[in-house]
């Protein structure tokens, strides 16, 4: 029903070099903040210029489900104005217990945001 709203913003967390692995203390909160940060998006967009229709947060590593749910709840409360009101329960999360090879945990973010229209207007 919404043909112009089917482009996805993708982000990956953490983003740092292998040399910095020992310097970074990764937590679920840090991974979540990085996933929602525009600096980690793989497209040059400003998410505040649009609205989120839906989002998916995929976590990898040995993580507690309650901790992930708490972080997603905080995001929903903090960013409630950035989501459309007519789609309830618009953030989904999943946990894959197998961690990546080079870090103890990671996150992949896929969201449908109307700010992606700026990529096509350039």
MMTF fields as JSON, N, C-alpha, C and O atoms, coordinates in Angstrom:
{
  "mmtfVersion": "1.0.0",
  "mmtfProducer": "UNKNOWN",
  "numBonds": 487,
  "numAtoms": 488,
  "numGroups": 122,
  "numChains": 1,
  "numModels": 1,
  "chainsPerModel": [1],
  "groupsPerChain": [122],
  "chainIdList": ["A"],
  "bondAtomList": [4, 2, 8, 6, 12, 10, 16, 14, 20, 18, 24, 22, 28, 26, 32, 30, 36, 34, 40, 38, 44, 42, 48, 46, 52, 50, 56, 54, 60, 58, 64, 62, 68, 66, 72, 70, 76, 74, 80, 78, 84, 82, 88, 86, 92, 90, 96, 94, 100, 98, 104, 102, 108, 106, 112, 110, 116, 114, 120, 118, 124, 122, 128, 126, 132, 130, 136, 134, 140, 138, 144, 142, 148, 146, 152, 150, 156, 154, 160, 158, 164, 162, 168, 166, 172, 170, 176, 174, 180, 178, 184, 182, 188, 186, 192, 190, 196, 194, 200, 198, 204, 202, 208, 206, 212, 210, 216, 214, 220, 218, 224, 222, 228, 226, 232, 230, 236, 234, 240, 238, 244, 242, 248, 246, 252, 250, 256, 254, 260, 258, 264, 262, 268, 266, 272, 270, 276, 274, 280, 278, 284, 282, 288, 286, 292, 290, 296, 294, 300, 298, 304, 302, 308, 306, 312, 310, 316, 314, 320, 318, 324, 322, 328, 326, 332, 330, 336, 334, 340, 338, 344, 342, 348, 346, 352, 350, 356, 354, 360, 358, 364, 362, 368, 366, 372, 370, 376, 374, 380, 378, 384, 382, 388, 386, 392, 390, 396, 394, 400, 398, 404, 402, 408, 406, 412, 410, 416, 414, 420, 418, 424, 422, 428, 426, 432, 430, 436, 434, 440, 438, 444, 442, 448, 446, 452, 450, 456, 454, 460, 458, 464, 462, 468, 466, 472, 470, 476, 474, 480, 478, 484, 482],
  "bondOrderList": [1, 1, 1, 1, 1, 1, 1, 1, 1, 1, 1, 1, 1, 1, 1, 1, 1, 1, 1, 1, 1, 1, 1, 1, 1, 1, 1, 1, 1, 1, 1, 1, 1, 1, 1, 1, 1, 1, 1, 1, 1, 1, 1, 1, 1, 1, 1, 1, 1, 1, 1, 1, 1, 1, 1, 1, 1, 1, 1, 1, 1, 1, 1, 1, 1, 1, 1, 1, 1, 1, 1, 1, 1, 1, 1, 1, 1, 1, 1, 1, 1, 1, 1, 1, 1, 1, 1, 1, 1, 1, 1, 1, 1, 1, 1, 1, 1, 1, 1, 1, 1, 1, 1, 1, 1, 1, 1, 1, 1, 1, 1, 1, 1, 1, 1, 1, 1, 1, 1, 1, 1],
  "groupList": [{"groupName": "UNK", "atomNameList": ["N", "CA", "C", "O"], "elementList": ["N", "C", "C", "O"], "formalChargeList": [0, 0, 0, 0], "bondAtomList": [1, 0, 2, 1, 3, 2], "bondOrderList": [1, 1, 2], "singleLetterCode": "X", "chemCompType": "L-PEPTIDE LINKING"}],
  "groupTypeList": [0, 0, 0, 0, 0, 0, 0, 0, 0, 0, 0, 0, 0, 0, 0, 0, 0, 0, 0, 0, 0, 0, 0, 0, 0, 0, 0, 0, 0, 0, 0, 0, 0, 0, 0, 0, 0, 0, 0, 0, 0, 0, 0, 0, 0, 0, 0, 0, 0, 0, 0, 0, 0, 0, 0, 0, 0, 0, 0, 0, 0, 0, 0, 0, 0, 0, 0, 0, 0, 0, 0, 0, 0, 0, 0, 0, 0, 0, 0, 0, 0, 0, 0, 0, 0, 0, 0, 0, 0, 0, 0, 0, 0, 0, 0, 0, 0, 0, 0, 0, 0, 0, 0, 0, 0, 0, 0, 0, 0, 0, 0, 0, 0, 0, 0, 0, 0, 0, 0, 0, 0, 0],
  "groupIdList": [1, 2, 3, 4, 5, 6, 7, 8, 9, 10, 11, 12, 13, 14, 15, 16, 17, 18, 19, 20, 21, 22, 23, 24, 25, 26, 27, 28, 29, 30, 31, 32, 33, 34, 35, 36, 37, 38, 39, 40, 41, 42, 43, 44, 45, 46, 47, 48, 49, 50, 51, 52, 53, 54, 55, 56, 57, 58, 59, 60, 61, 62, 63, 64, 65, 66, 67, 68, 69, 70, 71, 72, 73, 74, 75, 76, 77, 78, 79, 80, 81, 82, 83, 84, 85, 86, 87, 88, 89, 90, 91, 92, 93, 94, 95, 96, 97, 98, 99, 100, 101, 102, 103, 104, 105, 106, 107, 108, 109, 110, 111, 112, 113, 114, 115, 116, 117, 118, 119, 120, 121, 122],
  "secStructList": [7, 7, 6, 6, 7, 7, 7, 3, 3, 3, 3, 3, 3, 7, 7, 7, 7, 4, 4, 4, 6, 6, 6, 7, 7, 7, 7, 2, 2, 2, 2, 2, 2, 2, 2, 6, 7, 4, 4, 4, 5, 1, 1, 7, 7, 7, 4, 4, 4, 1, 7, 3, 3, 3, 3, 3, 3, 3, 3, 3, 3, 1, 7, 7, 2, 2, 2, 2, 2, 2, 2, 2, 2, 2, 2, 2, 2, 2, 6, 4, 4, 4, 5, 7, 6, 6, 1, 1, 1, 7, 3, 3, 3, 3, 3, 3, 1, 1, 7, 7, 1, 1, 1, 1, 3, 3, 3, 3, 3, 3, 3, 3, 3, 4, 4, 4, 2, 2, 2, 2, 2, 7],
  "xCoordList": [0.801, 0.0, 0.84, 0.312, 2.128, 2.996, 4.197, 5.286, 4.044, 5.123, 6.374, 7.45, 6.276, 7.439, 8.168, 9.137, 7.724, 8.278, 8.925, 8.816, 9.584, 10.14, 11.658, 12.186, 12.354, 13.806, 14.327, 13.77, 15.39, 15.855, 17.166, 18.073, 17.251, 18.499, 19.142, 18.488, 20.414, 21.118, 22.3, 22.983, 22.534, 23.68, 24.302, 23.641, 25.565, 26.308, 27.03, 27.544, 27.067, 27.787, 28.476, 27.897, 29.628, 30.466, 31.27, 31.545, 31.635, 32.507, 33.797, 33.837, 34.825, 36.151, 37.188, 36.851, 38.424, 39.479, 39.853, 39.54, 40.519, 40.929, 41.907, 41.958, 42.686, 43.639, 42.936, 43.499, 41.722, 40.988, 40.124, 39.452, 40.127, 39.27, 39.496, 38.537, 40.735, 41.016, 40.684, 40.555, 40.546, 40.272, 38.791, 38.423, 37.941, 36.504, 35.816, 35.992, 35.032, 34.246, 32.822, 32.045, 32.485, 31.18, 30.131, 30.344, 29.0, 27.831, 26.633, 26.719, 25.536, 24.313, 23.894, 23.436, 24.043, 23.682, 24.552, 24.049, 25.846, 26.756, 26.435, 26.414, 26.188, 25.827, 24.53, 24.422, 23.552, 22.259, 22.419, 21.859, 23.174, 23.41, 24.097, 23.74, 25.074, 25.775, 24.865, 24.947, 23.996, 23.092, 22.154, 21.851, 21.701, 20.747, 21.442, 20.766, 22.756, 23.498, 23.593, 23.894, 23.34, 23.413, 24.832, 25.012, 25.825, 27.214, 27.468, 28.378, 26.698, 26.895, 26.013, 26.118, 25.148, 24.307, 25.175, 26.172, 24.797, 25.537, 25.058, 25.509, 24.162, 23.724, 23.859, 23.671, 24.178, 24.376, 23.026, 22.626, 22.34, 21.043, 21.03, 21.842, 20.103, 19.852, 18.496, 17.468, 18.466, 17.181, 16.206, 14.997, 16.719, 15.813, 15.018, 14.06, 15.409, 14.658, 13.438, 12.656, 13.258, 12.119, 11.551, 11.863, 10.721, 10.095, 10.391, 10.444, 10.581, 10.753, 9.383, 8.461, 9.261, 8.05, 8.218, 7.303, 9.377, 9.661, 11.168, 11.922, 11.597, 13.023, 13.232, 12.391, 14.37, 14.763, 16.185, 17.079, 16.393, 17.711, 18.129, 17.538, 19.149, 19.66, 20.972, 21.938, 21.006, 22.19, 22.863, 22.192, 24.196, 24.961, 25.853, 26.528, 25.862, 26.709, 25.928, 24.724, 26.62, 25.995, 25.38, 26.01, 24.151, 23.49, 22.246, 21.605, 21.924, 20.709, 19.51, 19.551, 18.468, 17.262, 16.665, 16.22, 16.654, 16.079, 16.846, 16.244, 18.161, 18.974, 18.67, 18.569, 18.525, 18.183, 16.796, 16.604, 15.83, 14.466, 14.431, 13.696, 15.219, 15.27, 15.826, 15.314, 16.872, 17.46, 16.495, 16.399, 15.786, 14.802, 13.667, 13.172, 13.256, 12.213, 12.669, 11.893, 13.925, 14.464, 14.458, 14.124, 14.829, 14.837, 13.42, 13.21, 12.444, 11.064, 10.55, 9.808, 10.939, 10.498, 11.229, 10.617, 12.534, 13.347, 13.039, 13.068, 12.745, 12.57, 11.12, 10.872, 10.175, 8.777, 8.281, 7.424, 8.798, 8.383, 8.945, 8.451, 9.964, 10.592, 9.927, 10.355, 8.891, 8.175, 6.777, 6.18, 6.274, 4.9, 3.967, 4.272, 2.853, 1.946, 1.031, 0.478, 0.867, -0.106, 0.459, -0.231, 1.705, 2.259, 2.675, 3.739, 1.858, 2.244, 3.299, 3.41, 4.058, 5.073, 5.988, 6.135, 6.594, 7.336, 8.832, 9.563, 9.314, 10.709, 10.724, 10.1, 11.442, 11.602, 13.073, 13.948, 13.334, 14.716, 14.889, 13.945, 16.113, 16.438, 17.855, 18.68, 18.128, 19.446, 19.936, 19.262, 21.114, 21.791, 22.926, 23.801, 22.926, 23.868, 25.302, 26.218, 25.522, 26.872, 27.502, 27.016, 28.587, 29.202, 30.007, 30.372, 30.282, 31.161, 32.582, 32.91, 33.405, 34.752, 35.656, 36.446, 35.562, 36.547, 36.096, 36.866, 34.89, 34.385, 33.37, 32.732, 33.204, 32.285, 30.808, 29.987, 30.46, 29.06, 29.008, 29.95, 27.892, 27.689, 26.197, 25.373, 25.868, 24.471, 24.296, 25.145, 23.197, 22.823, 21.46, 20.538, 21.346, 20.141, 19.571, 20.286, 18.3, 17.605, 16.333, 15.516, 16.165, 14.988, 14.406, 15.113, 13.129, 12.444, 12.203, 11.383, 12.931, 12.857, 12.574, 13.192, 11.648, 11.285, 12.381, 12.292, 13.412, 14.522, 15.34, 16.133, 15.165, 15.904, 15.501, 16.192, 14.407, 14.016, 15.086, 15.185, 15.896, 16.947, 18.017, 18.628, 18.252, 19.245, 18.817, 19.663, 17.538, 17.028, 16.771, 16.57, 16.772, 16.55, 17.835, 17.79, 18.986, 20.26, 20.541, 21.575],
  "yCoordList": [-1.216, 0.0, 1.276, 2.352, 1.183, 2.354, 2.157, 1.858, 2.311, 1.972, 2.837, 2.406, 4.012, 4.885, 4.717, 5.428, 3.804, 3.672, 2.306, 1.755, 1.762, 0.424, 0.362, -0.644, 1.407, 1.414, 1.36, 1.992, 0.607, 0.339, 1.035, 1.108, 1.541, 2.062, 0.919, 0.268, 0.682, -0.427, 0.127, 1.044, -0.431, -0.033, -1.273, -2.295, -1.165, -2.247, -1.7, -0.582, -2.478, -2.067, -3.293, -4.378, -3.185, -1.992, -1.779, -2.715, -0.534, -0.181, 0.379, 1.53, -0.406, 0.046, -0.912, -2.017, -0.486, -1.311, -2.445, -2.404, -3.449, -4.592, -4.175, -4.808, -3.113, -2.631, -2.075, -2.094, -1.587, -0.975, -1.968, -1.582, -3.219, -4.225, -4.313, -4.422, -4.268, -4.403, -3.139, -3.196, -2.005, -0.732, -0.462, 0.38, -1.17, -0.91, -1.913, -3.122, -1.401, -2.236, -2.314, -1.371, -3.432, -3.56, -4.021, -4.964, -3.343, -3.724, -3.692, -3.183, -4.227, -4.189, -2.739, -2.393, -1.89, -0.474, 0.209, 0.991, -0.083, 0.525, 0.057, 0.865, -1.227, -1.765, -1.128, -0.748, -1.013, -0.425, 1.041, 1.475, 1.802, 3.211, 3.35, 4.222, 2.506, 2.574, 2.194, 2.785, 1.205, 0.799, 1.936, 2.107, 2.703, 3.771, 5.082, 6.075, 5.107, 6.315, 6.484, 5.529, 7.676, 7.96, 7.765, 7.533, 7.854, 7.652, 6.227, 5.991, 5.282, 3.881, 3.432, 2.289, 4.311, 3.941, 3.757, 4.456, 2.821, 2.57, 3.443, 3.278, 4.357, 5.373, 6.732, 6.847, 7.734, 9.072, 9.775, 10.558, 9.481, 10.103, 10.675, 10.306, 11.572, 12.097, 11.562, 12.044, 10.579, 9.966, 10.942, 10.718, 12.024, 13.006, 13.781, 14.474, 13.673, 14.328, 13.525, 13.987, 12.343, 11.508, 10.831, 11.193, 9.851, 9.067, 7.595, 7.126, 6.883, 5.435, 4.785, 5.105, 3.862, 3.059, 1.772, 1.349, 1.159, -0.056, -0.234, 0.39, -1.09, -1.345, -2.757, -3.312, -3.313, -4.634, -4.539, -4.045, -5.008, -5.009, -6.452, -7.163, -6.875, -8.231, -8.221, -7.582, -8.922, -8.973, -10.329, -11.35, -10.334, -11.578, -11.626, -10.648, -12.753, -12.937, -13.56, -13.792, -13.823, -14.418, -13.297, -12.787, -12.926, -11.785, -12.234, -13.224, -11.486, -11.768, -11.147, -9.982, -11.917, -11.445, -10.234, -9.287, -10.26, -9.154, -7.852, -6.783, -7.946, -6.75, -6.148, -4.928, -6.983, -6.511, -5.879, -4.8, -6.538, -6.004, -4.656, -3.755, -4.514, -3.239, -2.12, -1.0, -2.416, -1.396, -0.993, 0.186, -1.959, -1.654, -0.822, 0.096, -1.127, -0.349, 1.098, 2.032, 1.277, 2.631, 3.405, 4.59, 2.736, 3.389, 3.8, 4.907, 2.916, 3.234, 4.438, 5.26, 4.542, 5.678, 6.959, 8.02, 6.852, 8.027, 8.595, 9.81, 7.714, 8.142, 8.031, 7.893, 8.086, 7.874, 8.884, 8.552, 10.096, 11.099, 10.827, 11.381, 9.989, 9.687, 8.526, 8.163, 7.941, 6.828, 7.283, 8.161, 6.665, 6.947, 6.364, 5.342, 7.011, 6.589, 5.446, 4.755, 5.238, 4.263, 2.855, 1.98, 2.61, 1.255, 0.936, 1.372, 0.187, -0.175, -1.284, -2.037, -1.376, -2.431, -2.498, -3.551, -1.373, -1.29, -1.563, -1.345, -2.027, -2.448, -3.921, -4.331, -4.699, -6.126, -6.382, -5.737, -7.313, -7.657, -9.171, -9.934, -9.575, -10.993, -11.169, -10.26, -12.336, -12.639, -13.943, -14.971, -13.873, -15.051, -15.331, -14.485, -16.476, -16.746, -16.972, -16.957, -17.179, -17.375, -16.001, -15.231, -15.684, -14.367, -14.289, -15.32, -13.078, -12.934, -13.401, -13.557, -13.617, -14.136, -13.163, -13.587, -11.87, -10.914, -10.048, -9.211, -10.225, -9.426, -10.256, -11.139, -9.998, -10.834, -10.622, -11.497, -9.476, -9.219, -8.2, -7.437, -8.201, -7.221, -7.02, -7.733, -6.041, -5.765, -5.323, -4.629, -5.729, -5.295, -4.642, -5.173, -3.502, -2.684, -2.507, -2.101, -2.805, -2.582, -1.825, -2.286, -0.655, 0.166, 0.755, 0.991, 0.981, 1.659, 3.09, 3.334, 4.035, 5.434, 6.287, 6.102, 7.215, 8.058, 9.052, 9.691, 9.198, 10.097, 9.585, 10.337, 8.34, 7.796, 8.458, 8.305, 9.183, 9.893, 10.89, 11.222, 11.377, 12.346, 11.746, 12.466, 10.437, 9.788, 9.885, 10.049, 9.787, 9.792, 11.2, 11.38, 12.19, 13.566, 14.272, 15.384, 13.647, 14.29, 14.258, 14.757],
  "zCoordList": [0.0, 0.0, 0.0, -0.28, 0.305, 0.373, -0.551, -0.061, -1.852, -2.781, -2.641, -3.056, -2.087, -1.968, -0.635, -0.369, 0.185, 1.526, 1.755, 2.85, 0.76, 0.925, 0.768, 0.295, 1.152, 1.13, 2.559, 3.456, 2.763, 4.108, 4.437, 3.608, 5.653, 6.198, 6.978, 7.794, 6.724, 7.355, 8.138, 7.682, 9.313, 10.133, 10.744, 10.932, 11.045, 11.67, 12.895, 12.871, 13.947, 15.154, 15.732, 15.68, 16.258, 16.358, 15.083, 14.333, 14.861, 13.744, 14.317, 14.752, 14.319, 14.733, 14.142, 13.716, 14.12, 13.543, 14.486, 15.676, 13.953, 14.771, 15.868, 16.923, 15.63, 16.63, 17.868, 18.962, 17.701, 18.807, 19.575, 20.531, 19.182, 19.809, 21.315, 22.078, 21.743, 23.169, 23.957, 25.179, 23.282, 23.949, 24.161, 24.98, 23.431, 23.458, 24.377, 24.233, 25.321, 26.216, 25.678, 25.826, 25.058, 24.429, 25.424, 26.186, 25.403, 26.181, 25.248, 24.13, 25.701, 24.891, 24.668, 23.579, 25.676, 25.537, 24.482, 23.675, 24.485, 23.507, 22.094, 21.165, 21.923, 20.605, 20.119, 18.953, 21.002, 20.634, 20.239, 19.232, 21.019, 20.683, 19.34, 18.547, 19.076, 17.8, 16.634, 15.557, 16.853, 15.77, 15.367, 14.186, 16.338, 16.067, 15.704, 15.434, 15.691, 15.367, 13.851, 13.135, 13.373, 11.939, 11.406, 10.211, 12.26, 11.822, 11.371, 10.576, 11.849, 11.487, 10.326, 9.882, 9.828, 8.69, 7.456, 7.281, 6.606, 5.386, 4.233, 3.1, 4.513, 3.553, 4.233, 5.444, 3.468, 4.03, 4.167, 3.305, 5.255, 5.514, 6.922, 7.771, 7.148, 8.487, 8.921, 8.444, 9.814, 10.174, 10.812, 10.779, 11.392, 11.998, 10.949, 11.292, 9.662, 8.589, 8.171, 7.34, 8.723, 8.375, 9.601, 10.735, 9.357, 10.424, 10.185, 9.048, 11.285, 11.192, 11.072, 11.823, 10.111, 10.017, 10.816, 11.523, 10.702, 11.449, 11.535, 10.789, 12.449, 12.611, 13.144, 13.851, 12.784, 13.267, 13.799, 13.111, 15.01, 15.639, 15.861, 16.673, 15.136, 15.274, 16.038, 15.619, 17.147, 18.001, 17.839, 17.682, 17.878, 17.859, 19.079, 19.4, 19.759, 20.928, 22.063, 21.957, 23.137, 24.316, 25.157, 26.083, 24.825, 25.443, 26.199, 25.847, 27.242, 28.007, 27.286, 26.89, 27.124, 26.442, 27.158, 26.51, 28.476, 29.256, 29.01, 28.904, 28.919, 28.682, 27.317, 27.189, 26.305, 24.958, 24.972, 24.413, 25.604, 25.676, 26.398, 25.992, 27.46, 28.186, 27.311, 27.336, 26.537, 25.657, 24.542, 24.2, 23.981, 22.938, 23.526, 22.872, 24.736, 25.409, 25.628, 25.427, 26.038, 26.223, 24.919, 24.897, 23.823, 22.502, 22.118, 21.623, 22.341, 21.988, 22.773, 22.236, 24.03, 24.839, 24.442, 24.321, 24.241, 23.933, 22.549, 22.351, 21.593, 20.208, 19.744, 18.546, 20.646, 20.267, 19.234, 18.415, 19.258, 18.272, 16.884, 15.902, 16.785, 15.503, 14.773, 13.677, 15.36, 14.742, 14.324, 14.947, 13.257, 12.86, 13.921, 14.535, 14.123, 15.189, 14.77, 15.626, 13.479, 13.011, 12.851, 12.328, 13.288, 13.3, 14.735, 15.176, 15.466, 16.838, 16.833, 15.866, 17.901, 18.052, 16.833, 16.212, 16.502, 15.253, 15.377, 14.411, 16.518, 16.656, 17.04, 18.019, 16.26, 16.545, 16.828, 16.251, 17.706, 18.019, 17.966, 18.168, 17.689, 17.681, 18.205, 18.112, 18.752, 19.292, 18.669, 18.724, 18.081, 17.563, 18.538, 18.723, 19.151, 20.242, 19.77, 20.591, 18.485, 17.965, 17.735, 16.906, 18.468, 18.297, 16.997, 16.432, 16.525, 15.367, 15.725, 16.901, 14.72, 14.96, 15.7, 16.544, 15.407, 15.884, 17.055, 17.525, 17.529, 18.639, 19.433, 18.859, 20.734, 21.53, 21.211, 21.488, 20.635, 20.279, 19.153, 18.938, 18.44, 17.374, 17.172, 17.744, 16.352, 16.059, 14.62, 14.06, 14.035, 12.691, 12.779, 13.398, 12.159, 12.241, 10.841, 9.925, 10.673, 9.409, 9.741, 10.539, 9.125, 9.429, 8.158, 7.178, 8.198, 7.112, 7.585, 8.471, 6.981, 7.391, 6.171, 5.123, 6.299, 5.161, 4.788, 3.739, 5.62, 5.296, 4.113, 3.546, 3.738, 2.585, 1.28, 0.272, 1.28, 0.053, -0.368, -1.549, 0.587, 0.287, -0.621, -1.41, -0.522, -1.381, -2.842, -3.72, -3.111, -4.479, -5.0, -6.202, -4.134, -4.55, -4.94, -5.467, -4.689, -4.999, -6.47, -6.913]
}
